[in-house]
Amino acid sequence: MIDDAALMRLNAQFWRAPTVADLIAEQSPRVIQSLDDFAAPWWPDEESAEAFDAFLIESRAEPDTPCW
C-alpha cells in the first residue's frame, strides 16, 4: 500500500509540465543530419515518387498490412 507522502509525490510528478530538455533526456530523439536520413532504404531507387505515393495510399487502405 502507498502512503500519503508517496501518493502526493506521484501526483506531483504526474501533473508536472516537463521542459523540452526533460523530454529530450527522456526520449533520446534522433538528430537529423541530412535529408538522406529520411530515405526509405527498402524502396528501390529506380521507382518514381508517384509509385511511392501510390504504395503509401494502398498500404494505408489495408490497416493489417505493414508497409515494410
mmCIF file as Biopython writes it, N, C-alpha, C and O atoms, coordinates in Angstrom:
data_model
#
loop_
_atom_site.group_PDB
_atom_site.id
_atom_site.type_symbol
_atom_site.label_atom_id
_atom_site.label_alt_id
_atom_site.label_comp_id
_atom_site.label_asym_id
_atom_site.label_entity_id
_atom_site.label_seq_id
_atom_site.pdbx_PDB_ins_code
_atom_site.Cartn_x
_atom_site.Cartn_y
_atom_site.Cartn_z
_atom_site.occupancy
_atom_site.B_iso_or_equiv
_atom_site.auth_seq_id
_atom_site.auth_asym_id
_atom_site.pdbx_PDB_model_num
ATOM 1   N N  . MET A ? 1  ? 0.837  -1.182 0.000   1.0 0.0 1  A 1 
ATOM 2   C CA . MET A ? 1  ? 0.000  0.000  0.000   1.0 0.0 1  A 1 
ATOM 3   C C  . MET A ? 1  ? 0.884  1.249  0.000   1.0 0.0 1  A 1 
ATOM 4   O O  . MET A ? 1  ? 1.918  1.289  0.667   1.0 0.0 1  A 1 
ATOM 5   N N  . ILE A ? 2  ? 0.462  2.266  -0.758  1.0 0.0 2  A 1 
ATOM 6   C CA . ILE A ? 2  ? 1.228  3.508  -0.871  1.0 0.0 2  A 1 
ATOM 7   C C  . ILE A ? 2  ? 0.783  4.475  0.231   1.0 0.0 2  A 1 
ATOM 8   O O  . ILE A ? 2  ? -0.408 4.690  0.454   1.0 0.0 2  A 1 
ATOM 9   N N  . ASP A ? 3  ? 1.769  5.042  0.903   1.0 0.0 3  A 1 
ATOM 10  C CA . ASP A ? 3  ? 1.416  6.020  1.949   1.0 0.0 3  A 1 
ATOM 11  C C  . ASP A ? 3  ? 1.079  7.371  1.312   1.0 0.0 3  A 1 
ATOM 12  O O  . ASP A ? 3  ? 1.312  7.578  0.121   1.0 0.0 3  A 1 
ATOM 13  N N  . ASP A ? 4  ? 0.541  8.267  2.097   1.0 0.0 4  A 1 
ATOM 14  C CA . ASP A ? 4  ? 0.079  9.563  1.598   1.0 0.0 4  A 1 
ATOM 15  C C  . ASP A ? 4  ? 1.212  10.392 0.991   1.0 0.0 4  A 1 
ATOM 16  O O  . ASP A ? 4  ? 1.016  11.050 -0.030  1.0 0.0 4  A 1 
ATOM 17  N N  . ALA A ? 5  ? 2.375  10.367 1.600   1.0 0.0 5  A 1 
ATOM 18  C CA . ALA A ? 5  ? 3.506  11.152 1.094   1.0 0.0 5  A 1 
ATOM 19  C C  . ALA A ? 5  ? 3.931  10.638 -0.286  1.0 0.0 5  A 1 
ATOM 20  O O  . ALA A ? 5  ? 4.196  11.426 -1.194  1.0 0.0 5  A 1 
ATOM 21  N N  . ALA A ? 6  ? 3.992  9.333  -0.432  1.0 0.0 6  A 1 
ATOM 22  C CA . ALA A ? 6  ? 4.366  8.752  -1.728  1.0 0.0 6  A 1 
ATOM 23  C C  . ALA A ? 6  ? 3.313  9.071  -2.781  1.0 0.0 6  A 1 
ATOM 24  O O  . ALA A ? 6  ? 3.644  9.375  -3.927  1.0 0.0 6  A 1 
ATOM 25  N N  . LEU A ? 7  ? 2.062  9.001  -2.394  1.0 0.0 7  A 1 
ATOM 26  C CA . LEU A ? 7  ? 0.974  9.322  -3.313  1.0 0.0 7  A 1 
ATOM 27  C C  . LEU A ? 7  ? 1.042  10.787 -3.744  1.0 0.0 7  A 1 
ATOM 28  O O  . LEU A ? 7  ? 0.804  11.101 -4.910  1.0 0.0 7  A 1 
ATOM 29  N N  . MET A ? 8  ? 1.358  11.664 -2.829  1.0 0.0 8  A 1 
ATOM 30  C CA . MET A ? 8  ? 1.487  13.087 -3.158  1.0 0.0 8  A 1 
ATOM 31  C C  . MET A ? 8  ? 2.652  13.324 -4.122  1.0 0.0 8  A 1 
ATOM 32  O O  . MET A ? 8  ? 2.539  14.131 -5.044  1.0 0.0 8  A 1 
ATOM 33  N N  . ARG A ? 9  ? 3.786  12.614 -3.909  1.0 0.0 9  A 1 
ATOM 34  C CA . ARG A ? 9  ? 4.934  12.742 -4.820  1.0 0.0 9  A 1 
ATOM 35  C C  . ARG A ? 9  ? 4.564  12.246 -6.215  1.0 0.0 9  A 1 
ATOM 36  O O  . ARG A ? 9  ? 4.891  12.893 -7.210  1.0 0.0 9  A 1 
ATOM 37  N N  . LEU A ? 10 ? 3.889  11.108 -6.293  1.0 0.0 10 A 1 
ATOM 38  C CA . LEU A ? 10 ? 3.476  10.571 -7.593  1.0 0.0 10 A 1 
ATOM 39  C C  . LEU A ? 10 ? 2.499  11.511 -8.282  1.0 0.0 10 A 1 
ATOM 40  O O  . LEU A ? 10 ? 2.583  11.713 -9.493  1.0 0.0 10 A 1 
ATOM 41  N N  . ASN A ? 11 ? 1.580  12.081 -7.530  1.0 0.0 11 A 1 
ATOM 42  C CA . ASN A ? 11 ? 0.617  13.015 -8.083  1.0 0.0 11 A 1 
ATOM 43  C C  . ASN A ? 11 ? 1.326  14.250 -8.648  1.0 0.0 11 A 1 
ATOM 44  O O  . ASN A ? 11 ? 1.016  14.690 -9.755  1.0 0.0 11 A 1 
ATOM 45  N N  . ALA A ? 12 ? 2.265  14.802 -7.899  1.0 0.0 12 A 1 
ATOM 46  C CA . ALA A ? 12 ? 3.010  15.979 -8.358  1.0 0.0 12 A 1 
ATOM 47  C C  . ALA A ? 12 ? 3.823  15.649 -9.606  1.0 0.0 12 A 1 
ATOM 48  O O  . ALA A ? 12 ? 3.896  16.453 -10.536 1.0 0.0 12 A 1 
ATOM 49  N N  . GLN A ? 13 ? 4.428  14.477 -9.625  1.0 0.0 13 A 1 
ATOM 50  C CA . GLN A ? 13 ? 5.214  14.057 -10.786 1.0 0.0 13 A 1 
ATOM 51  C C  . GLN A ? 13 ? 4.320  13.908 -12.015 1.0 0.0 13 A 1 
ATOM 52  O O  . GLN A ? 13 ? 4.712  14.293 -13.116 1.0 0.0 13 A 1 
ATOM 53  N N  . PHE A ? 14 ? 3.138  13.359 -11.837 1.0 0.0 14 A 1 
ATOM 54  C CA . PHE A ? 14 ? 2.210  13.162 -12.951 1.0 0.0 14 A 1 
ATOM 55  C C  . PHE A ? 14 ? 1.783  14.490 -13.560 1.0 0.0 14 A 1 
ATOM 56  O O  . PHE A ? 14 ? 1.711  14.612 -14.783 1.0 0.0 14 A 1 
ATOM 57  N N  . TRP A ? 15 ? 1.500  15.480 -12.732 1.0 0.0 15 A 1 
ATOM 58  C CA . TRP A ? 15 ? 0.955  16.741 -13.207 1.0 0.0 15 A 1 
ATOM 59  C C  . TRP A ? 15 ? 2.009  17.775 -13.596 1.0 0.0 15 A 1 
ATOM 60  O O  . TRP A ? 15 ? 1.654  18.856 -14.064 1.0 0.0 15 A 1 
ATOM 61  N N  . ARG A ? 16 ? 3.275  17.475 -13.418 1.0 0.0 16 A 1 
ATOM 62  C CA . ARG A ? 16 ? 4.294  18.471 -13.774 1.0 0.0 16 A 1 
ATOM 63  C C  . ARG A ? 16 ? 4.348  18.641 -15.293 1.0 0.0 16 A 1 
ATOM 64  O O  . ARG A ? 16 ? 4.066  17.710 -16.046 1.0 0.0 16 A 1 
ATOM 65  N N  . ALA A ? 17 ? 4.710  19.827 -15.717 1.0 0.0 17 A 1 
ATOM 66  C CA . ALA A ? 17 ? 4.865  20.109 -17.139 1.0 0.0 17 A 1 
ATOM 67  C C  . ALA A ? 17 ? 6.343  19.953 -17.478 1.0 0.0 17 A 1 
ATOM 68  O O  . ALA A ? 17 ? 7.151  20.796 -17.087 1.0 0.0 17 A 1 
ATOM 69  N N  . PRO A ? 18 ? 6.713  18.895 -18.195 1.0 0.0 18 A 1 
ATOM 70  C CA . PRO A ? 18 ? 8.134  18.695 -18.492 1.0 0.0 18 A 1 
ATOM 71  C C  . PRO A ? 18 ? 8.661  19.762 -19.454 1.0 0.0 18 A 1 
ATOM 72  O O  . PRO A ? 18 ? 7.942  20.233 -20.335 1.0 0.0 18 A 1 
ATOM 73  N N  . THR A ? 19 ? 9.898  20.122 -19.270 1.0 0.0 19 A 1 
ATOM 74  C CA . THR A ? 19 ? 10.541 21.063 -20.188 1.0 0.0 19 A 1 
ATOM 75  C C  . THR A ? 19 ? 10.984 20.309 -21.431 1.0 0.0 19 A 1 
ATOM 76  O O  . THR A ? 19 ? 10.983 19.079 -21.457 1.0 0.0 19 A 1 
ATOM 77  N N  . VAL A ? 20 ? 11.358 21.043 -22.446 1.0 0.0 20 A 1 
ATOM 78  C CA . VAL A ? 20 ? 11.869 20.417 -23.661 1.0 0.0 20 A 1 
ATOM 79  C C  . VAL A ? 20 ? 13.129 19.616 -23.330 1.0 0.0 20 A 1 
ATOM 80  O O  . VAL A ? 20 ? 13.322 18.521 -23.859 1.0 0.0 20 A 1 
ATOM 81  N N  . ALA A ? 21 ? 13.975 20.146 -22.470 1.0 0.0 21 A 1 
ATOM 82  C CA . ALA A ? 21 ? 15.194 19.429 -22.065 1.0 0.0 21 A 1 
ATOM 83  C C  . ALA A ? 21 ? 14.845 18.118 -21.361 1.0 0.0 21 A 1 
ATOM 84  O O  . ALA A ? 21 ? 15.501 17.100 -21.585 1.0 0.0 21 A 1 
ATOM 85  N N  . ASP A ? 22 ? 13.807 18.139 -20.505 1.0 0.0 22 A 1 
ATOM 86  C CA . ASP A ? 22 ? 13.359 16.909 -19.842 1.0 0.0 22 A 1 
ATOM 87  C C  . ASP A ? 22 ? 12.909 15.875 -20.867 1.0 0.0 22 A 1 
ATOM 88  O O  . ASP A ? 22 ? 13.268 14.701 -20.772 1.0 0.0 22 A 1 
ATOM 89  N N  . LEU A ? 23 ? 12.117 16.317 -21.856 1.0 0.0 23 A 1 
ATOM 90  C CA . LEU A ? 23 ? 11.613 15.399 -22.873 1.0 0.0 23 A 1 
ATOM 91  C C  . LEU A ? 23 ? 12.743 14.821 -23.722 1.0 0.0 23 A 1 
ATOM 92  O O  . LEU A ? 23 ? 12.728 13.637 -24.057 1.0 0.0 23 A 1 
ATOM 93  N N  . ILE A ? 24 ? 13.713 15.648 -24.066 1.0 0.0 24 A 1 
ATOM 94  C CA . ILE A ? 24 ? 14.859 15.173 -24.857 1.0 0.0 24 A 1 
ATOM 95  C C  . ILE A ? 24 ? 15.639 14.127 -24.068 1.0 0.0 24 A 1 
ATOM 96  O O  . ILE A ? 24 ? 16.019 13.090 -24.612 1.0 0.0 24 A 1 
ATOM 97  N N  . ALA A ? 25 ? 15.876 14.396 -22.793 1.0 0.0 25 A 1 
ATOM 98  C CA . ALA A ? 25 ? 16.609 13.445 -21.958 1.0 0.0 25 A 1 
ATOM 99  C C  . ALA A ? 25 ? 15.838 12.139 -21.804 1.0 0.0 25 A 1 
ATOM 100 O O  . ALA A ? 25 ? 16.437 11.064 -21.772 1.0 0.0 25 A 1 
ATOM 101 N N  . GLU A ? 26 ? 14.524 12.226 -21.709 1.0 0.0 26 A 1 
ATOM 102 C CA . GLU A ? 26 ? 13.692 11.043 -21.503 1.0 0.0 26 A 1 
ATOM 103 C C  . GLU A ? 26 ? 13.518 10.226 -22.782 1.0 0.0 26 A 1 
ATOM 104 O O  . GLU A ? 26 ? 13.507 8.996  -22.728 1.0 0.0 26 A 1 
ATOM 105 N N  . GLN A ? 27 ? 13.383 10.890 -23.928 1.0 0.0 27 A 1 
ATOM 106 C CA . GLN A ? 27 ? 13.045 10.202 -25.163 1.0 0.0 27 A 1 
ATOM 107 C C  . GLN A ? 27 ? 14.231 9.939  -26.087 1.0 0.0 27 A 1 
ATOM 108 O O  . GLN A ? 27 ? 14.126 9.108  -26.988 1.0 0.0 27 A 1 
ATOM 109 N N  . SER A ? 28 ? 15.341 10.616 -25.890 1.0 0.0 28 A 1 
ATOM 110 C CA . SER A ? 28 ? 16.538 10.460 -26.729 1.0 0.0 28 A 1 
ATOM 111 C C  . SER A ? 28 ? 16.221 10.493 -28.220 1.0 0.0 28 A 1 
ATOM 112 O O  . SER A ? 28 ? 16.484 9.519  -28.924 1.0 0.0 28 A 1 
ATOM 113 N N  . PRO A ? 29 ? 15.655 11.605 -28.716 1.0 0.0 29 A 1 
ATOM 114 C CA . PRO A ? 29 ? 15.309 11.657 -30.138 1.0 0.0 29 A 1 
ATOM 115 C C  . PRO A ? 29 ? 16.555 11.661 -31.012 1.0 0.0 29 A 1 
ATOM 116 O O  . PRO A ? 29 ? 17.617 12.139 -30.612 1.0 0.0 29 A 1 
ATOM 117 N N  . ARG A ? 30 ? 16.399 11.123 -32.205 1.0 0.0 30 A 1 
ATOM 118 C CA . ARG A ? 30 ? 17.483 11.096 -33.175 1.0 0.0 30 A 1 
ATOM 119 C C  . ARG A ? 30 ? 17.610 12.465 -33.831 1.0 0.0 30 A 1 
ATOM 120 O O  . ARG A ? 30 ? 16.598 13.065 -34.192 1.0 0.0 30 A 1 
ATOM 121 N N  . VAL A ? 31 ? 18.804 12.961 -33.989 1.0 0.0 31 A 1 
ATOM 122 C CA . VAL A ? 31 ? 19.039 14.253 -34.633 1.0 0.0 31 A 1 
ATOM 123 C C  . VAL A ? 31 ? 19.226 14.009 -36.129 1.0 0.0 31 A 1 
ATOM 124 O O  . VAL A ? 31 ? 20.065 13.207 -36.539 1.0 0.0 31 A 1 
ATOM 125 N N  . ILE A ? 32 ? 18.437 14.708 -36.930 1.0 0.0 32 A 1 
ATOM 126 C CA . ILE A ? 32 ? 18.523 14.568 -38.380 1.0 0.0 32 A 1 
ATOM 127 C C  . ILE A ? 32 ? 19.688 15.423 -38.883 1.0 0.0 32 A 1 
ATOM 128 O O  . ILE A ? 32 ? 19.716 16.635 -38.671 1.0 0.0 32 A 1 
ATOM 129 N N  . GLN A ? 33 ? 20.634 14.787 -39.540 1.0 0.0 33 A 1 
ATOM 130 C CA . GLN A ? 33 ? 21.809 15.482 -40.061 1.0 0.0 33 A 1 
ATOM 131 C C  . GLN A ? 33 ? 21.674 15.804 -41.544 1.0 0.0 33 A 1 
ATOM 132 O O  . GLN A ? 33 ? 22.307 16.732 -42.046 1.0 0.0 33 A 1 
ATOM 133 N N  . SER A ? 34 ? 20.842 15.027 -42.243 1.0 0.0 34 A 1 
ATOM 134 C CA . SER A ? 34 ? 20.742 15.155 -43.689 1.0 0.0 34 A 1 
ATOM 135 C C  . SER A ? 34 ? 19.367 14.667 -44.138 1.0 0.0 34 A 1 
ATOM 136 O O  . SER A ? 34 ? 18.731 13.874 -43.444 1.0 0.0 34 A 1 
ATOM 137 N N  . LEU A ? 35 ? 18.915 15.133 -45.278 1.0 0.0 35 A 1 
ATOM 138 C CA . LEU A ? 35 ? 17.659 14.626 -45.820 1.0 0.0 35 A 1 
ATOM 139 C C  . LEU A ? 35 ? 17.755 13.131 -46.139 1.0 0.0 35 A 1 
ATOM 140 O O  . LEU A ? 35 ? 16.737 12.442 -46.207 1.0 0.0 35 A 1 
ATOM 141 N N  . ASP A ? 36 ? 18.958 12.642 -46.331 1.0 0.0 36 A 1 
ATOM 142 C CA . ASP A ? 36 ? 19.146 11.210 -46.573 1.0 0.0 36 A 1 
ATOM 143 C C  . ASP A ? 36 ? 18.680 10.375 -45.383 1.0 0.0 36 A 1 
ATOM 144 O O  . ASP A ? 36 ? 18.364 9.195  -45.534 1.0 0.0 36 A 1 
ATOM 145 N N  . ASP A ? 37 ? 18.639 10.988 -44.199 1.0 0.0 37 A 1 
ATOM 146 C CA . ASP A ? 37 ? 18.154 10.271 -43.016 1.0 0.0 37 A 1 
ATOM 147 C C  . ASP A ? 37 ? 16.683 9.898  -43.144 1.0 0.0 37 A 1 
ATOM 148 O O  . ASP A ? 37 ? 16.208 8.985  -42.467 1.0 0.0 37 A 1 
ATOM 149 N N  . PHE A ? 38 ? 15.963 10.602 -44.011 1.0 0.0 38 A 1 
ATOM 150 C CA . PHE A ? 38 ? 14.549 10.312 -44.227 1.0 0.0 38 A 1 
ATOM 151 C C  . PHE A ? 38 ? 14.317 9.271  -45.321 1.0 0.0 38 A 1 
ATOM 152 O O  . PHE A ? 38 ? 13.188 8.818  -45.507 1.0 0.0 38 A 1 
ATOM 153 N N  . ALA A ? 39 ? 15.339 8.896  -46.026 1.0 0.0 39 A 1 
ATOM 154 C CA . ALA A ? 39 ? 15.196 7.962  -47.147 1.0 0.0 39 A 1 
ATOM 155 C C  . ALA A ? 39 ? 14.733 6.600  -46.665 1.0 0.0 39 A 1 
ATOM 156 O O  . ALA A ? 39 ? 15.105 6.145  -45.584 1.0 0.0 39 A 1 
ATOM 157 N N  . ALA A ? 40 ? 13.918 5.960  -47.482 1.0 0.0 40 A 1 
ATOM 158 C CA . ALA A ? 40 ? 13.451 4.603  -47.189 1.0 0.0 40 A 1 
ATOM 159 C C  . ALA A ? 40 ? 14.428 3.629  -47.856 1.0 0.0 40 A 1 
ATOM 160 O O  . ALA A ? 40 ? 14.382 3.460  -49.074 1.0 0.0 40 A 1 
ATOM 161 N N  . PRO A ? 41 ? 15.311 2.986  -47.081 1.0 0.0 41 A 1 
ATOM 162 C CA . PRO A ? 41 ? 16.337 2.128  -47.688 1.0 0.0 41 A 1 
ATOM 163 C C  . PRO A ? 41 ? 15.753 0.907  -48.386 1.0 0.0 41 A 1 
ATOM 164 O O  . PRO A ? 41 ? 16.427 0.266  -49.192 1.0 0.0 41 A 1 
ATOM 165 N N  . TRP A ? 42 ? 14.503 0.587  -48.078 1.0 0.0 42 A 1 
ATOM 166 C CA . TRP A ? 42 ? 13.873 -0.577 -48.680 1.0 0.0 42 A 1 
ATOM 167 C C  . TRP A ? 42 ? 13.163 -0.247 -49.988 1.0 0.0 42 A 1 
ATOM 168 O O  . TRP A ? 42 ? 12.664 -1.155 -50.653 1.0 0.0 42 A 1 
ATOM 169 N N  . TRP A ? 43 ? 13.102 1.031  -50.378 1.0 0.0 43 A 1 
ATOM 170 C CA . TRP A ? 43 ? 12.420 1.433  -51.609 1.0 0.0 43 A 1 
ATOM 171 C C  . TRP A ? 43 ? 13.436 1.545  -52.740 1.0 0.0 43 A 1 
ATOM 172 O O  . TRP A ? 43 ? 14.445 2.235  -52.592 1.0 0.0 43 A 1 
ATOM 173 N N  . PRO A ? 44 ? 13.188 0.874  -53.876 1.0 0.0 44 A 1 
ATOM 174 C CA . PRO A ? 44 ? 14.152 0.900  -54.991 1.0 0.0 44 A 1 
ATOM 175 C C  . PRO A ? 44 ? 14.360 2.310  -55.552 1.0 0.0 44 A 1 
ATOM 176 O O  . PRO A ? 44 ? 13.400 3.063  -55.714 1.0 0.0 44 A 1 
ATOM 177 N N  . ASP A ? 45 ? 15.602 2.662  -55.846 1.0 0.0 45 A 1 
ATOM 178 C CA . ASP A ? 45 ? 15.928 3.988  -56.373 1.0 0.0 45 A 1 
ATOM 179 C C  . ASP A ? 45 ? 15.266 4.261  -57.721 1.0 0.0 45 A 1 
ATOM 180 O O  . ASP A ? 45 ? 14.944 5.408  -58.032 1.0 0.0 45 A 1 
ATOM 181 N N  . GLU A ? 46 ? 15.063 3.224  -58.518 1.0 0.0 46 A 1 
ATOM 182 C CA . GLU A ? 46 ? 14.525 3.426  -59.868 1.0 0.0 46 A 1 
ATOM 183 C C  . GLU A ? 46 ? 13.015 3.696  -59.888 1.0 0.0 46 A 1 
ATOM 184 O O  . GLU A ? 46 ? 12.472 4.065  -60.930 1.0 0.0 46 A 1 
ATOM 185 N N  . GLU A ? 47 ? 12.338 3.519  -58.760 1.0 0.0 47 A 1 
ATOM 186 C CA . GLU A ? 47 ? 10.897 3.779  -58.690 1.0 0.0 47 A 1 
ATOM 187 C C  . GLU A ? 47 ? 10.640 5.279  -58.552 1.0 0.0 47 A 1 
ATOM 188 O O  . GLU A ? 47 ? 11.428 6.007  -57.947 1.0 0.0 47 A 1 
ATOM 189 N N  . SER A ? 48 ? 9.526  5.722  -59.123 1.0 0.0 48 A 1 
ATOM 190 C CA . SER A ? 48 ? 9.187  7.150  -59.105 1.0 0.0 48 A 1 
ATOM 191 C C  . SER A ? 48 ? 8.532  7.546  -57.790 1.0 0.0 48 A 1 
ATOM 192 O O  . SER A ? 48 ? 8.105  6.704  -57.001 1.0 0.0 48 A 1 
ATOM 193 N N  . ALA A ? 49 ? 8.468  8.867  -57.581 1.0 0.0 49 A 1 
ATOM 194 C CA . ALA A ? 49 ? 7.778  9.401  -56.399 1.0 0.0 49 A 1 
ATOM 195 C C  . ALA A ? 49 ? 6.290  9.070  -56.468 1.0 0.0 49 A 1 
ATOM 196 O O  . ALA A ? 49 ? 5.661  8.820  -55.440 1.0 0.0 49 A 1 
ATOM 197 N N  . GLU A ? 50 ? 5.722  9.068  -57.682 1.0 0.0 50 A 1 
ATOM 198 C CA . GLU A ? 50 ? 4.307  8.734  -57.851 1.0 0.0 50 A 1 
ATOM 199 C C  . GLU A ? 50 ? 4.039  7.291  -57.443 1.0 0.0 50 A 1 
ATOM 200 O O  . GLU A ? 50 ? 3.005  6.997  -56.844 1.0 0.0 50 A 1 
ATOM 201 N N  . ALA A ? 51 ? 4.971  6.382  -57.765 1.0 0.0 51 A 1 
ATOM 202 C CA . ALA A ? 51 ? 4.823  4.976  -57.382 1.0 0.0 51 A 1 
ATOM 203 C C  . ALA A ? 51 ? 4.884  4.842  -55.858 1.0 0.0 51 A 1 
ATOM 204 O O  . ALA A ? 51 ? 4.166  4.036  -55.266 1.0 0.0 51 A 1 
ATOM 205 N N  . PHE A ? 52 ? 5.746  5.641  -55.235 1.0 0.0 52 A 1 
ATOM 206 C CA . PHE A ? 52 ? 5.845  5.613  -53.771 1.0 0.0 52 A 1 
ATOM 207 C C  . PHE A ? 52 ? 4.550  6.120  -53.134 1.0 0.0 52 A 1 
ATOM 208 O O  . PHE A ? 52 ? 4.059  5.533  -52.169 1.0 0.0 52 A 1 
ATOM 209 N N  . ASP A ? 53 ? 3.996  7.215  -53.677 1.0 0.0 53 A 1 
ATOM 210 C CA . ASP A ? 53 ? 2.722  7.730  -53.175 1.0 0.0 53 A 1 
ATOM 211 C C  . ASP A ? 53 ? 1.615  6.692  -53.314 1.0 0.0 53 A 1 
ATOM 212 O O  . ASP A ? 53 ? 0.829  6.490  -52.389 1.0 0.0 53 A 1 
ATOM 213 N N  . ALA A ? 54 ? 1.556  6.038  -54.462 1.0 0.0 54 A 1 
ATOM 214 C CA . ALA A ? 54 ? 0.535  5.005  -54.683 1.0 0.0 54 A 1 
ATOM 215 C C  . ALA A ? 54 ? 0.711  3.857  -53.700 1.0 0.0 54 A 1 
ATOM 216 O O  . ALA A ? 54 ? -0.270 3.319  -53.187 1.0 0.0 54 A 1 
ATOM 217 N N  . PHE A ? 55 ? 1.952  3.483  -53.437 1.0 0.0 55 A 1 
ATOM 218 C CA . PHE A ? 55 ? 2.245  2.428  -52.468 1.0 0.0 55 A 1 
ATOM 219 C C  . PHE A ? 55 ? 1.745  2.810  -51.074 1.0 0.0 55 A 1 
ATOM 220 O O  . PHE A ? 55 ? 1.134  1.994  -50.382 1.0 0.0 55 A 1 
ATOM 221 N N  . LEU A ? 56 ? 2.006  4.052  -50.669 1.0 0.0 56 A 1 
ATOM 222 C CA . LEU A ? 56 ? 1.552  4.505  -49.350 1.0 0.0 56 A 1 
ATOM 223 C C  . LEU A ? 56 ? 0.034  4.504  -49.248 1.0 0.0 56 A 1 
ATOM 224 O O  . LEU A ? 56 ? -0.518 4.046  -48.248 1.0 0.0 56 A 1 
ATOM 225 N N  . ILE A ? 57 ? -0.641 5.009  -50.263 1.0 0.0 57 A 1 
ATOM 226 C CA . ILE A ? 57 ? -2.102 5.046  -50.257 1.0 0.0 57 A 1 
ATOM 227 C C  . ILE A ? 57 ? -2.662 3.638  -50.173 1.0 0.0 57 A 1 
ATOM 228 O O  . ILE A ? 57 ? -3.588 3.375  -49.406 1.0 0.0 57 A 1 
ATOM 229 N N  . GLU A ? 58 ? -2.104 2.744  -50.955 1.0 0.0 58 A 1 
ATOM 230 C CA . GLU A ? 58 ? -2.580 1.350  -50.951 1.0 0.0 58 A 1 
ATOM 231 C C  . GLU A ? 58 ? -2.320 0.679  -49.600 1.0 0.0 58 A 1 
ATOM 232 O O  . GLU A ? 58 ? -3.188 -0.026 -49.086 1.0 0.0 58 A 1 
ATOM 233 N N  . SER A ? 59 ? -1.139 0.889  -49.023 1.0 0.0 59 A 1 
ATOM 234 C CA . SER A ? 59 ? -0.813 0.229  -47.764 1.0 0.0 59 A 1 
ATOM 235 C C  . SER A ? 59 ? -1.623 0.804  -46.608 1.0 0.0 59 A 1 
ATOM 236 O O  . SER A ? 59 ? -1.923 0.085  -45.654 1.0 0.0 59 A 1 
ATOM 237 N N  . ARG A ? 60 ? -1.983 2.079  -46.672 1.0 0.0 60 A 1 
ATOM 238 C CA . ARG A ? 60 ? -2.809 2.675  -45.619 1.0 0.0 60 A 1 
ATOM 239 C C  . ARG A ? 60 ? -4.257 2.212  -45.712 1.0 0.0 60 A 1 
ATOM 240 O O  . ARG A ? 60 ? -4.981 2.229  -44.717 1.0 0.0 60 A 1 
ATOM 241 N N  . ALA A ? 61 ? -4.679 1.801  -46.895 1.0 0.0 61 A 1 
ATOM 242 C CA . ALA A ? 61 ? -6.048 1.311  -47.074 1.0 0.0 61 A 1 
ATOM 243 C C  . ALA A ? 61 ? -6.204 -0.082 -46.471 1.0 0.0 61 A 1 
ATOM 244 O O  . ALA A ? 61 ? -7.324 -0.520 -46.208 1.0 0.0 61 A 1 
ATOM 245 N N  . GLU A ? 62 ? -5.096 -0.779 -46.253 1.0 0.0 62 A 1 
ATOM 246 C CA . GLU A ? 62 ? -5.096 -2.122 -45.669 1.0 0.0 62 A 1 
ATOM 247 C C  . GLU A ? 62 ? -4.407 -2.049 -44.314 1.0 0.0 62 A 1 
ATOM 248 O O  . GLU A ? 62 ? -3.201 -2.281 -44.234 1.0 0.0 62 A 1 
ATOM 249 N N  . PRO A ? 63 ? -5.147 -1.728 -43.229 1.0 0.0 63 A 1 
ATOM 250 C CA . PRO A ? 63 ? -4.517 -1.477 -41.921 1.0 0.0 63 A 1 
ATOM 251 C C  . PRO A ? 63 ? -3.781 -2.672 -41.326 1.0 0.0 63 A 1 
ATOM 252 O O  . PRO A ? 63 ? -2.905 -2.478 -40.483 1.0 0.0 63 A 1 
ATOM 253 N N  . ASP A ? 64 ? -4.096 -3.883 -41.726 1.0 0.0 64 A 1 
ATOM 254 C CA . ASP A ? 64 ? -3.429 -5.044 -41.153 1.0 0.0 64 A 1 
ATOM 255 C C  . ASP A ? 64 ? -2.133 -5.390 -41.854 1.0 0.0 64 A 1 
ATOM 256 O O  . ASP A ? 64 ? -1.424 -6.303 -41.428 1.0 0.0 64 A 1 
ATOM 257 N N  . THR A ? 65 ? -1.809 -4.677 -42.923 1.0 0.0 65 A 1 
ATOM 258 C CA . THR A ? 65 ? -0.621 -4.978 -43.709 1.0 0.0 65 A 1 
ATOM 259 C C  . THR A ? 65 ? 0.468  -3.955 -43.397 1.0 0.0 65 A 1 
ATOM 260 O O  . THR A ? 65 ? 0.277  -2.766 -43.652 1.0 0.0 65 A 1 
ATOM 261 N N  . PRO A ? 66 ? 1.610  -4.391 -42.850 1.0 0.0 66 A 1 
ATOM 262 C CA . PRO A ? 66 ? 2.688  -3.419 -42.606 1.0 0.0 66 A 1 
ATOM 263 C C  . PRO A ? 66 ? 3.246  -2.916 -43.929 1.0 0.0 66 A 1 
ATOM 264 O O  . PRO A ? 66 ? 3.231  -3.640 -44.924 1.0 0.0 66 A 1 
ATOM 265 N N  . CYS A ? 67 ? 3.741  -1.673 -43.948 1.0 0.0 67 A 1 
ATOM 266 C CA . CYS A ? 67 ? 4.241  -1.085 -45.195 1.0 0.0 67 A 1 
ATOM 267 C C  . CYS A ? 67 ? 5.708  -1.392 -45.450 1.0 0.0 67 A 1 
ATOM 268 O O  . CYS A ? 67 ? 6.288  -0.845 -46.387 1.0 0.0 67 A 1 
ATOM 269 N N  . TRP A ? 68 ? 6.312  -2.230 -44.665 1.0 0.0 68 A 1 
ATOM 270 C CA . TRP A ? 68 ? 7.709  -2.564 -44.920 1.0 0.0 68 A 1 
ATOM 271 C C  . TRP A ? 68 ? 7.787  -3.967 -45.302 1.0 0.0 68 A 1 
ATOM 272 O O  . TRP A ? 68 ? 8.876  -4.475 -45.567 1.0 0.0 68 A 1 
#
